[in-house]
Amino acid sequence: MNTSAVAQATPSAHAFTQEARDAIYHAIFSRRDVRGQFLPTPVPDEVLSRILTAAHHAPSVGFMQPWNFLVVRSPDTKRRVQGAFAKAHAEAADMFEGDKRAVYQKLKLEGIVEAPVGLCITCDRERTGPVVVGRTHMKTMDLYSSVCAVQNLWLAARAEGLGVGWVSIFHQADLQAALGIPKGITPIAYLCVGYVSHFHAKPELETAGWLPRLPMEDLVYFDQWGQRDDQQPLIAHLRRDQAAARRGCEATA
């Protein structure tokens, strides 16, 4: 018998070890959007290099790799970025009413100056020309590819013990002006990166009562949009795994 062929056909043949799988899921479930826990400890270049390399290995439509990574360390540049945030933040508060506005105004939604490093991940939508494999009909796929780079970096950073905070309350033109980004380049994410005093057990917006985490079983349909089936065995597994994820985060907080 050709044992190598049998191994290749076994579903678990390419699975990671249990320890490696546990580490990956731990990074996913304990990842948090960090705002107020940044420490002044510098991020070594070798660590920053590893998480940037992880981001660069994200999937991209047509292998176009549309991203760039703008590293921000200058206090003056950080202040310009924070100024752009402050303008949009004040406008955003007026968009909420009643209790929501009061809660919003109390939330800390950025650590732009406190974080040792800022990273702006961008998307060059013209990088490989007008026709891109996989983007011929869904033109936004390059933007989604750049978001994959954000997620890769975020998970790698969590594994390195770094906190990451995504600041999204900007007018795009103001952020471009603060960072000298050309009009043809789309800012995808401004990330605050650094070591932190702690990671919260739950997302801060969940703890603050802004919104709860939605149950997975309410978000999964079968075969057609809106078609639910709570008798499917998958639903029982989803409920079990959500409970395990909650317990794991609470235990390691």
Short mmCIF file of the C-alpha atoms (twelve columns), coordinates in Angstrom:
data_MODEL
# 
_entry.id   MODEL 
# 
loop_
_atom_site.group_PDB 
_atom_site.id 
_atom_site.type_symbol 
_atom_site.label_atom_id 
_atom_site.label_alt_id 
_atom_site.label_comp_id 
_atom_site.label_asym_id 
_atom_site.label_seq_id 
_atom_site.Cartn_x 
_atom_site.Cartn_y 
_atom_site.Cartn_z 
_atom_site.pdbx_PDB_model_num 
ATOM 1   C CA . MET A 1   0.000   0.000  0.000   1 
ATOM 2   C CA . ASN A 2   1.185   3.503  -0.844  1 
ATOM 3   C CA . THR A 3   1.129   5.003  2.647   1 
ATOM 4   C CA . SER A 4   2.050   8.491  1.429   1 
ATOM 5   C CA . ALA A 5   -1.000  8.497  -0.844  1 
ATOM 6   C CA . VAL A 6   -3.183  7.375  2.074   1 
ATOM 7   C CA . ALA A 7   -1.750  10.133 4.255   1 
ATOM 8   C CA . GLN A 8   -2.495  12.698 1.565   1 
ATOM 9   C CA . ALA A 9   -6.085  11.500 1.371   1 
ATOM 10  C CA . THR A 10  -6.647  11.668 5.136   1 
ATOM 11  C CA . PRO A 11  -8.539  14.867 6.044   1 
ATOM 12  C CA . SER A 12  -6.300  15.569 9.041   1 
ATOM 13  C CA . ALA A 13  -3.028  14.930 7.217   1 
ATOM 14  C CA . HIS A 14  -2.332  18.645 6.842   1 
ATOM 15  C CA . ALA A 15  -3.735  19.745 10.191  1 
ATOM 16  C CA . PHE A 16  -1.466  21.495 12.677  1 
ATOM 17  C CA . THR A 17  -0.636  19.889 15.990  1 
ATOM 18  C CA . GLN A 18  -3.160  20.409 18.785  1 
ATOM 19  C CA . GLU A 19  -0.774  22.859 20.477  1 
ATOM 20  C CA . ALA A 20  -0.414  24.916 17.310  1 
ATOM 21  C CA . ARG A 21  -4.176  24.919 16.696  1 
ATOM 22  C CA . ASP A 22  -4.804  26.022 20.276  1 
ATOM 23  C CA . ALA A 23  -2.366  28.910 19.836  1 
ATOM 24  C CA . ILE A 24  -4.073  30.111 16.664  1 
ATOM 25  C CA . TYR A 25  -7.535  30.012 18.192  1 
ATOM 26  C CA . HIS A 26  -6.234  31.702 21.330  1 
ATOM 27  C CA . ALA A 27  -4.917  34.590 19.210  1 
ATOM 28  C CA . ILE A 28  -8.283  34.879 17.458  1 
ATOM 29  C CA . PHE A 29  -10.448 34.770 20.578  1 
ATOM 30  C CA . SER A 30  -8.232  36.985 22.744  1 
ATOM 31  C CA . ARG A 31  -7.571  39.647 20.113  1 
ATOM 32  C CA . ARG A 32  -8.946  43.015 21.214  1 
ATOM 33  C CA . ASP A 33  -9.271  46.517 19.794  1 
ATOM 34  C CA . VAL A 34  -6.934  48.337 22.181  1 
ATOM 35  C CA . ARG A 35  -7.455  52.011 22.977  1 
ATOM 36  C CA . GLY A 36  -6.240  52.942 26.433  1 
ATOM 37  C CA . GLN A 37  -3.745  50.358 27.685  1 
ATOM 38  C CA . PHE A 38  -0.663  51.230 25.637  1 
ATOM 39  C CA . LEU A 39  2.727   51.265 27.357  1 
ATOM 40  C CA . PRO A 40  5.594   53.558 26.237  1 
ATOM 41  C CA . THR A 41  7.823   50.508 25.644  1 
ATOM 42  C CA . PRO A 42  9.283   50.709 22.111  1 
ATOM 43  C CA . VAL A 43  8.373   47.992 19.623  1 
ATOM 44  C CA . PRO A 44  11.630  46.386 18.404  1 
ATOM 45  C CA . ASP A 45  12.164  46.442 14.660  1 
ATOM 46  C CA . GLU A 46  12.509  42.654 14.563  1 
ATOM 47  C CA . VAL A 47  9.016   42.284 16.066  1 
ATOM 48  C CA . LEU A 48  7.538   44.945 13.792  1 
ATOM 49  C CA . SER A 49  9.153   43.195 10.842  1 
ATOM 50  C CA . ARG A 50  7.506   39.886 11.739  1 
ATOM 51  C CA . ILE A 51  3.997   41.300 11.968  1 
ATOM 52  C CA . LEU A 52  4.419   43.311 8.759   1 
ATOM 53  C CA . THR A 53  5.667   40.198 6.992   1 
ATOM 54  C CA . ALA A 54  2.585   38.343 8.243   1 
ATOM 55  C CA . ALA A 55  0.408   41.110 6.804   1 
ATOM 56  C CA . HIS A 56  2.201   40.908 3.456   1 
ATOM 57  C CA . HIS A 57  1.371   37.201 3.288   1 
ATOM 58  C CA . ALA A 58  -2.372  37.825 3.365   1 
ATOM 59  C CA . PRO A 59  -4.446  36.544 0.440   1 
ATOM 60  C CA . SER A 60  -5.123  39.060 -2.323  1 
ATOM 61  C CA . VAL A 61  -7.343  38.911 -5.380  1 
ATOM 62  C CA . GLY A 62  -5.306  38.191 -8.500  1 
ATOM 63  C CA . PHE A 63  -2.212  38.159 -6.260  1 
ATOM 64  C CA . MET A 64  -2.148  41.931 -6.821  1 
ATOM 65  C CA . GLN A 65  -0.917  42.682 -3.258  1 
ATOM 66  C CA . PRO A 66  -2.473  46.152 -3.317  1 
ATOM 67  C CA . TRP A 67  -1.232  47.217 0.107   1 
ATOM 68  C CA . ASN A 68  1.397   49.588 1.422   1 
ATOM 69  C CA . PHE A 69  2.386   50.000 5.078   1 
ATOM 70  C CA . LEU A 70  3.090   53.512 6.346   1 
ATOM 71  C CA . VAL A 71  4.955   53.348 9.665   1 
ATOM 72  C CA . VAL A 72  4.323   56.365 11.916  1 
ATOM 73  C CA . ARG A 73  6.688   57.094 14.807  1 
ATOM 74  C CA . SER A 74  7.047   60.879 14.635  1 
ATOM 75  C CA . PRO A 75  5.184   62.704 17.457  1 
ATOM 76  C CA . ASP A 76  4.357   65.533 15.054  1 
ATOM 77  C CA . THR A 77  2.778   63.160 12.565  1 
ATOM 78  C CA . LYS A 78  0.820   61.445 15.331  1 
ATOM 79  C CA . ARG A 79  -0.520  64.821 16.469  1 
ATOM 80  C CA . ARG A 80  -1.668  65.607 12.929  1 
ATOM 81  C CA . VAL A 81  -3.447  62.258 12.742  1 
ATOM 82  C CA . GLN A 82  -5.028  62.831 16.161  1 
ATOM 83  C CA . GLY A 83  -6.219  66.245 15.005  1 
ATOM 84  C CA . ALA A 84  -7.959  64.621 12.052  1 
ATOM 85  C CA . PHE A 85  -9.550  62.140 14.436  1 
ATOM 86  C CA . ALA A 86  -10.689 64.844 16.886  1 
ATOM 87  C CA . LYS A 87  -12.513 66.717 14.130  1 
ATOM 88  C CA . ALA A 88  -14.432 63.642 12.952  1 
ATOM 89  C CA . HIS A 89  -14.998 62.423 16.526  1 
ATOM 90  C CA . ALA A 90  -16.776 65.643 17.471  1 
ATOM 91  C CA . GLU A 91  -18.972 65.377 14.389  1 
ATOM 92  C CA . ALA A 92  -19.746 61.726 15.104  1 
ATOM 93  C CA . ALA A 93  -20.999 62.483 18.615  1 
ATOM 94  C CA . ASP A 94  -23.751 64.641 17.148  1 
ATOM 95  C CA . MET A 95  -24.968 61.705 15.043  1 
ATOM 96  C CA . PHE A 96  -26.134 59.799 18.134  1 
ATOM 97  C CA . GLU A 97  -29.048 60.711 20.341  1 
ATOM 98  C CA . GLY A 98  -29.915 60.469 24.031  1 
ATOM 99  C CA . ASP A 99  -28.129 57.806 26.059  1 
ATOM 100 C CA . LYS A 100 -26.131 56.637 23.044  1 
ATOM 101 C CA . ARG A 101 -24.555 60.075 22.675  1 
ATOM 102 C CA . ALA A 102 -23.644 60.177 26.361  1 
ATOM 103 C CA . VAL A 103 -22.046 56.732 26.184  1 
ATOM 104 C CA . TYR A 104 -20.234 57.581 22.940  1 
ATOM 105 C CA . GLN A 105 -18.698 60.706 24.458  1 
ATOM 106 C CA . LYS A 106 -17.278 58.650 27.345  1 
ATOM 107 C CA . LEU A 107 -15.688 56.008 25.145  1 
ATOM 108 C CA . LYS A 108 -11.954 56.135 24.462  1 
ATOM 109 C CA . LEU A 109 -11.746 55.338 20.781  1 
ATOM 110 C CA . GLU A 110 -8.071  55.859 19.979  1 
ATOM 111 C CA . GLY A 111 -4.526  55.688 21.303  1 
ATOM 112 C CA . ILE A 112 -2.864  57.598 18.486  1 
ATOM 113 C CA . VAL A 113 -0.362  59.555 20.592  1 
ATOM 114 C CA . GLU A 114 0.090   56.962 23.343  1 
ATOM 115 C CA . ALA A 115 0.923   54.025 21.057  1 
ATOM 116 C CA . PRO A 116 4.630   53.788 20.163  1 
ATOM 117 C CA . VAL A 117 3.831   52.948 16.542  1 
ATOM 118 C CA . GLY A 118 1.090   53.925 14.131  1 
ATOM 119 C CA . LEU A 119 0.541   51.900 10.969  1 
ATOM 120 C CA . CYS A 120 -1.576  53.020 8.067   1 
ATOM 121 C CA . ILE A 121 -2.415  50.190 5.686   1 
ATOM 122 C CA . THR A 122 -3.507  51.394 2.271   1 
ATOM 123 C CA . CYS A 123 -4.828  50.007 -1.002  1 
ATOM 124 C CA . ASP A 124 -3.436  50.914 -4.422  1 
ATOM 125 C CA . ARG A 125 -6.395  50.028 -6.641  1 
ATOM 126 C CA . GLU A 126 -4.348  50.443 -9.838  1 
ATOM 127 C CA . ARG A 127 -1.334  48.379 -8.800  1 
ATOM 128 C CA . THR A 128 -1.539  45.698 -11.496 1 
ATOM 129 C CA . GLY A 129 -3.624  47.534 -14.074 1 
ATOM 130 C CA . PRO A 130 -7.349  47.813 -14.808 1 
ATOM 131 C CA . VAL A 131 -8.066  44.096 -15.332 1 
ATOM 132 C CA . VAL A 132 -7.317  41.842 -12.362 1 
ATOM 133 C CA . VAL A 133 -8.017  38.129 -12.074 1 
ATOM 134 C CA . GLY A 134 -10.926 37.746 -9.665  1 
ATOM 135 C CA . ARG A 135 -11.803 41.453 -9.709  1 
ATOM 136 C CA . THR A 136 -13.328 41.513 -13.171 1 
ATOM 137 C CA . HIS A 137 -16.866 41.789 -11.808 1 
ATOM 138 C CA . MET A 138 -16.611 42.568 -8.078  1 
ATOM 139 C CA . LYS A 139 -14.461 45.692 -8.170  1 
ATOM 140 C CA . THR A 140 -14.180 45.990 -4.394  1 
ATOM 141 C CA . MET A 141 -12.220 42.755 -3.991  1 
ATOM 142 C CA . ASP A 142 -8.930  44.658 -3.806  1 
ATOM 143 C CA . LEU A 143 -10.245 46.587 -0.797  1 
ATOM 144 C CA . TYR A 144 -11.256 43.350 0.889   1 
ATOM 145 C CA . SER A 145 -7.802  41.938 0.170   1 
ATOM 146 C CA . SER A 146 -6.226  44.833 2.045   1 
ATOM 147 C CA . VAL A 147 -8.498  44.147 5.004   1 
ATOM 148 C CA . CYS A 148 -7.115  40.592 5.035   1 
ATOM 149 C CA . ALA A 149 -3.665  42.146 5.498   1 
ATOM 150 C CA . VAL A 150 -5.010  44.072 8.496   1 
ATOM 151 C CA . GLN A 151 -6.340  40.883 10.077  1 
ATOM 152 C CA . ASN A 152 -3.107  38.973 9.471   1 
ATOM 153 C CA . LEU A 153 -1.140  41.734 11.149  1 
ATOM 154 C CA . TRP A 154 -3.584  41.949 14.063  1 
ATOM 155 C CA . LEU A 155 -3.415  38.244 14.864  1 
ATOM 156 C CA . ALA A 156 0.364   38.154 14.513  1 
ATOM 157 C CA . ALA A 157 0.609   41.176 16.815  1 
ATOM 158 C CA . ARG A 158 -1.555  39.451 19.441  1 
ATOM 159 C CA . ALA A 159 0.728   36.413 19.298  1 
ATOM 160 C CA . GLU A 160 3.692   38.757 19.880  1 
ATOM 161 C CA . GLY A 161 1.984   40.291 22.926  1 
ATOM 162 C CA . LEU A 162 1.227   43.543 21.111  1 
ATOM 163 C CA . GLY A 163 -2.055  45.410 21.257  1 
ATOM 164 C CA . VAL A 164 -3.613  46.900 18.132  1 
ATOM 165 C CA . GLY A 165 -6.321  49.547 17.913  1 
ATOM 166 C CA . TRP A 166 -8.095  50.332 14.628  1 
ATOM 167 C CA . VAL A 167 -8.997  54.026 14.408  1 
ATOM 168 C CA . SER A 168 -11.643 54.593 11.746  1 
ATOM 169 C CA . ILE A 169 -13.212 57.920 12.714  1 
ATOM 170 C CA . PHE A 170 -11.643 60.136 10.062  1 
ATOM 171 C CA . HIS A 171 -12.587 62.025 6.982   1 
ATOM 172 C CA . GLN A 172 -10.566 60.135 4.381   1 
ATOM 173 C CA . ALA A 173 -9.167  63.345 2.883   1 
ATOM 174 C CA . ASP A 174 -8.016  64.568 6.311   1 
ATOM 175 C CA . LEU A 175 -6.157  61.336 7.036   1 
ATOM 176 C CA . GLN A 176 -4.581  61.450 3.582   1 
ATOM 177 C CA . ALA A 177 -3.455  65.031 4.202   1 
ATOM 178 C CA . ALA A 178 -2.011  64.195 7.633   1 
ATOM 179 C CA . LEU A 179 0.055   61.353 6.169   1 
ATOM 180 C CA . GLY A 180 0.775   62.739 2.696   1 
ATOM 181 C CA . ILE A 181 -1.146  59.902 1.019   1 
ATOM 182 C CA . PRO A 182 -1.974  60.626 -2.651  1 
ATOM 183 C CA . LYS A 183 -5.629  60.893 -3.671  1 
ATOM 184 C CA . GLY A 184 -5.405  57.717 -5.751  1 
ATOM 185 C CA . ILE A 185 -4.418  55.614 -2.749  1 
ATOM 186 C CA . THR A 186 -7.190  54.448 -0.393  1 
ATOM 187 C CA . PRO A 187 -6.458  54.371 3.358   1 
ATOM 188 C CA . ILE A 188 -7.853  51.100 4.716   1 
ATOM 189 C CA . ALA A 189 -6.874  51.199 8.379   1 
ATOM 190 C CA . TYR A 190 -4.964  53.419 10.762  1 
ATOM 191 C CA . LEU A 191 -3.685  51.096 13.490  1 
ATOM 192 C CA . CYS A 192 -2.202  51.996 16.869  1 
ATOM 193 C CA . VAL A 193 0.370   49.357 17.833  1 
ATOM 194 C CA . GLY A 194 2.286   48.729 21.037  1 
ATOM 195 C CA . TYR A 195 2.748   46.692 24.174  1 
ATOM 196 C CA . VAL A 196 -0.108  46.989 26.640  1 
ATOM 197 C CA . SER A 197 -0.746  46.734 30.368  1 
ATOM 198 C CA . HIS A 198 -3.492  44.140 29.806  1 
ATOM 199 C CA . PHE A 199 -6.055  42.779 27.378  1 
ATOM 200 C CA . HIS A 200 -9.720  42.945 28.314  1 
ATOM 201 C CA . ALA A 201 -11.701 39.714 28.657  1 
ATOM 202 C CA . LYS A 202 -14.405 41.166 26.401  1 
ATOM 203 C CA . PRO A 203 -14.401 43.860 23.716  1 
ATOM 204 C CA . GLU A 204 -14.728 47.262 25.387  1 
ATOM 205 C CA . LEU A 205 -17.870 48.179 23.463  1 
ATOM 206 C CA . GLU A 206 -19.500 44.981 24.686  1 
ATOM 207 C CA . THR A 207 -18.462 45.694 28.297  1 
ATOM 208 C CA . ALA A 208 -19.758 49.270 28.008  1 
ATOM 209 C CA . GLY A 209 -23.152 47.957 26.946  1 
ATOM 210 C CA . TRP A 210 -22.929 49.512 23.482  1 
ATOM 211 C CA . LEU A 211 -23.795 46.253 21.726  1 
ATOM 212 C CA . PRO A 212 -23.739 42.560 22.681  1 
ATOM 213 C CA . ARG A 213 -21.965 39.815 20.769  1 
ATOM 214 C CA . LEU A 214 -24.527 38.260 18.433  1 
ATOM 215 C CA . PRO A 215 -25.216 34.519 18.787  1 
ATOM 216 C CA . MET A 216 -23.692 32.588 15.893  1 
ATOM 217 C CA . GLU A 217 -26.794 30.427 15.497  1 
ATOM 218 C CA . ASP A 218 -28.738 33.571 14.514  1 
ATOM 219 C CA . LEU A 219 -26.235 34.385 11.780  1 
ATOM 220 C CA . VAL A 220 -25.989 31.043 9.958   1 
ATOM 221 C CA . TYR A 221 -28.364 30.158 7.118   1 
ATOM 222 C CA . PHE A 222 -28.572 26.947 5.080   1 
ATOM 223 C CA . ASP A 223 -28.669 26.883 1.273   1 
ATOM 224 C CA . GLN A 224 -30.767 30.056 0.905   1 
ATOM 225 C CA . TRP A 225 -30.631 33.477 2.525   1 
ATOM 226 C CA . GLY A 226 -32.754 33.636 5.656   1 
ATOM 227 C CA . GLN A 227 -33.264 29.862 5.863   1 
ATOM 228 C CA . ARG A 228 -32.486 28.724 9.408   1 
ATOM 229 C CA . ASP A 229 -32.560 25.215 10.787  1 
ATOM 230 C CA . ASP A 230 -31.848 24.879 14.498  1 
ATOM 231 C CA . GLN A 231 -32.023 21.089 14.171  1 
ATOM 232 C CA . GLN A 232 -28.853 20.981 12.091  1 
ATOM 233 C CA . PRO A 233 -26.001 19.345 14.058  1 
ATOM 234 C CA . LEU A 234 -23.801 22.322 13.146  1 
ATOM 235 C CA . ILE A 235 -25.909 24.611 15.348  1 
ATOM 236 C CA . ALA A 236 -25.204 22.524 18.462  1 
ATOM 237 C CA . HIS A 237 -21.478 22.631 17.679  1 
ATOM 238 C CA . LEU A 238 -21.603 26.414 17.222  1 
ATOM 239 C CA . ARG A 239 -23.261 26.900 20.597  1 
ATOM 240 C CA . ARG A 240 -20.684 24.686 22.274  1 
ATOM 241 C CA . ASP A 241 -17.705 26.403 20.648  1 
ATOM 242 C CA . GLN A 242 -19.005 29.893 21.438  1 
ATOM 243 C CA . ALA A 243 -19.319 28.950 25.104  1 
ATOM 244 C CA . ALA A 244 -15.786 27.500 25.082  1 
ATOM 245 C CA . ALA A 245 -14.411 30.675 23.482  1 
ATOM 246 C CA . ARG A 246 -16.034 32.808 26.179  1 
ATOM 247 C CA . ARG A 247 -14.649 30.650 28.973  1 
ATOM 248 C CA . GLY A 248 -11.177 30.688 27.446  1 
ATOM 249 C CA . CYS A 249 -11.095 34.478 27.165  1 
ATOM 250 C CA . GLU A 250 -12.337 34.954 30.712  1 
ATOM 251 C CA . ALA A 251 -9.739  32.521 32.053  1 
ATOM 252 C CA . THR A 252 -6.796  34.235 30.377  1 
ATOM 253 C CA . ALA A 253 -7.855  37.870 30.860  1 
# 
